[in-house]
Amino acid sequence: MKATLKNYRQSPRKVRLVASLIKGKAVNRALDELRFTPKRASDAISKLINSAVSNAKSKEGVDADKLFIKSIQVNEGRTLHRSMPMSRGRAFRIRKRSSHIDVELTHGIESTNKTKS
């Protein structure tokens, strides 16, 4: 039960902040957290999770309440290079970064992220 979003026009560094919030959580809980997260990537990730849930329902007939996020990966996508004119005839290179986001769902138990203290 996977879903993929390619060439999302936001840098992977910013998208990973949102992705790390929901890794290993139940789908319903993850969608609730994304709804109240004030980051631009939260809308795209919630749409991607809903797409993965509908894939699971149509292909395997699984109940959405029993699904958990097994993995969510954010990788670098295509980078658009633009130039900004600077003084003395120079040019500064602007890199417009994009992301590839992969979500995989599974049945099972919600994993708790344990940190060492």
C-alpha positions in Angstrom: 0.0 0.0 0.0 2.1 2.8 -1.3 1.7 6.3 -2.8 4.3 8.6 -4.3 4.4 12.3 -5.0 7.1 13.3 -7.5 8.6 16.8 -8.1 6.8 18.5 -5.2 8.1 22.1 -5.4 9.5 22.5 -1.9 13.0 21.7 -0.6 13.4 18.2 1.0 14.8 19.8 4.1 11.5 21.6 4.9 9.4 18.5 3.9 11.4 16.2 6.2 10.4 18.3 9.2 6.8 17.5 8.6 7.4 13.9 7.6 9.3 13.1 10.9 6.2 14.1 12.9 4.0 11.3 11.6 6.4 8.4 11.0 5.1 5.2 12.6 1.8 6.6 13.7 -1.8 5.6 12.9 -3.2 7.1 9.8 -6.1 8.8 11.6 -3.8 10.3 14.2 -1.3 11.4 11.6 -4.0 13.2 9.5 -5.2 15.0 12.7 -1.6 16.1 13.5 -1.1 17.3 9.9 -4.3 19.3 10.0 -3.0 21.5 12.8 0.6 21.7 11.6 1.4 25.2 10.2 3.7 24.1 7.5 3.1 24.2 3.7 4.2 20.5 3.2 1.5 19.3 5.6 -1.3 19.7 3.0 0.6 17.8 0.4 1.5 14.9 2.8 -2.0 14.6 4.0 -3.3 14.3 0.4 -0.6 11.7 -0.2 -1.7 9.7 2.8 -5.3 9.9 1.7 -4.2 8.6 -1.7 -2.4 5.7 -0.1 -5.5 4.9 2.1 -7.7 4.8 -1.0 -5.2 2.6 -2.8 -5.3 0.2 0.2 -9.1 0.2 0.2 -9.5 -0.4 -3.6 -6.7 -3.0 -4.0 -6.9 -5.0 -0.7 -10.2 -4.0 0.9 -8.5 -2.9 4.1 -10.2 -0.8 6.8 -8.6 2.6 7.1 -8.8 2.6 11.0 -6.3 -0.3 11.1 -3.6 1.2 8.9 -0.3 2.7 10.2 2.4 4.6 8.4 5.2 2.0 7.9 7.6 4.4 6.3 7.7 7.9 4.8 10.7 9.0 2.7 11.6 12.4 1.4 14.2 12.4 -1.3 15.6 15.1 -3.6 13.9 15.7 -6.8 14.8 17.8 -9.8 16.5 21.1 -9.2 15.7 24.1 -11.4 18.7 26.4 -11.9 17.9 30.1 -12.3 20.2 33.1 -12.2 19.8 36.5 -10.4 21.7 39.4 -11.8 24.1 41.0 -9.4 26.3 44.0 -9.4 29.3 44.4 -11.7 27.9 42.1 -14.3 27.9 39.0 -12.1 25.1 36.5 -11.7 24.1 34.5 -8.7 22.7 31.0 -9.1 19.3 30.3 -7.5 18.5 26.6 -7.0 14.8 25.9 -6.9 14.6 22.5 -5.2 11.9 19.9 -5.4 11.1 16.7 -3.4 10.0 13.1 -4.1 7.8 11.8 -1.2 7.0 8.1 -0.7 4.5 6.8 1.8 4.0 3.1 2.7 1.2 1.9 4.9 0.8 -1.4 6.7 -1.5 -3.2 9.2 -0.2 -3.6 12.6 0.7 -1.8 15.8 1.6 1.8 16.1 5.3 2.2 16.8 6.4 4.6 19.5 9.5 6.6 18.8 11.7 6.0 21.8 14.5 8.5 22.5 17.4 7.9 24.7 17.5 10.2 27.8 
